[in-house]
């Protein structure tokens, strides 16, 4: 995969997760973001920049098979986006998941409601995170 293609998909996936989160969270969700990269074995980074996140996820033309995105915090004027990444990396789109969302390998929830908030009312991000 070309780095510019991966970066463009990442940008669009982040935009979608911010927009969808705004639909059910009462707090203002800033456009400015930092990222926490988490592997399936629960190793996490501290919040890092987009360029640092891309550097972890893009390795010599290969990208994780899947990347699950979610808003996990708001710090001052910055949204913290969690990126949980697959341990296996591939170069070709045919091996990546979430093709149906149009941004492989990124998964963005298709609806705004969290499985933890089954009502139509907006809830606090802190309340949502405490349920997890």
Secondary structure, DSSP 8 states (H G I E B T S, - for coil): --HHHHHHHHHHHHHHHHHHHHTTBSS---S-EEEEEEETT--B--SB-HHHHHHHHEETTEEES-EEEEEEEEETTEEEEEEEE-S-EESSGGG-S-GGGTSTTEE--SSSS-TT--SSS-B-HHHHHHH-
